[in-house]
């Protein structure tokens, strides 16, 4: 009888132990689920125009970005998985890297927001509205750096490793479903504006026998806003032809002491030469802002005549808007100087 009871009890214990073991296997905790996943990785991120991705890879402009990411799923309810995570480009591996590594969770929905460069590289501070996922950049400062201080016939575009930061925001963010092997890509947009000023001479003037050559000696633009705050309100670069979007103000400027200068003399030819290529704060341009060009006629008899030409900047533009590229072209003619002004989407080349 004792043997039967012993056998019966052992059978019950074995059944209970087996049940516990099976329960542990069936409980799929976040930690267990994560162990079966691959890291969340950030592959190529691009600037503005998807049609020319290779030329517009973010890593050619900036090498860090800040990322926020929220996770929703069985175990999560809008969990903040990435909190302004610094993600850095490794030129040796040609990969965007970060630490500590986060892992995809199957079936979870992720929402990402990003900006560049990461605020740790700058004097500005960056935050995000957790409800709207709109990004705020506080205390942006420009110093008037001119990529064309040594004038050339093409734009140079890249403000990497210069005193002025080319701030970008992935305005539309990114959403993804947790899935092994999936990479996150961002499409960044410039949130500052860019001003280009170039000069050329009419061929009729250049053919004058008594003129040996003409030089542009220097150029000064100012004053413009030097400091400002950005508060994102749109999920795309403003479309200036849309009255509603054109009226939206995402920048508040606080200091109008910025001058932009070109101080290297260059010969003026029939082909345009860029004298200024600089970042500018989006702003309504003050009536006090001017463009002053200093140039010299050099004559065949060895004499020269120094000249100055000044216009209010408002004669060319009333405002600078985020993500737009503004170009002012001066043309020296026999009896006068004329100018043309235009604005395009910064990278897309689409007229606004």
Protein Blocks (a to p, Z undefined) as FASTA:
>chain_A
ZZmmmmmmmmmmmmmmmmmmmmmmmmccfklmmmmpccdddddddehiamlmmlmgfklm
pccdcdddddddfkbghiafbghiacdddfklopacddddddddehiacddddddddfkl
pmbdcdddfklopacdehiacehiafklpgcfbdekiaghiabdcddddfklpaddddeh
iacddddddfbdcddddddddfklmmpmklmbdcdfbdcdddddfbdcdddfbfbdcdfk
lmklmmpcfbdcfbdcbccddfbdcdddfbdcdfbdcddddddddfkbccddddddddfk
opacdddddddfklmpgbdcehiacdddddddfkbccdddddddfklopaZZ
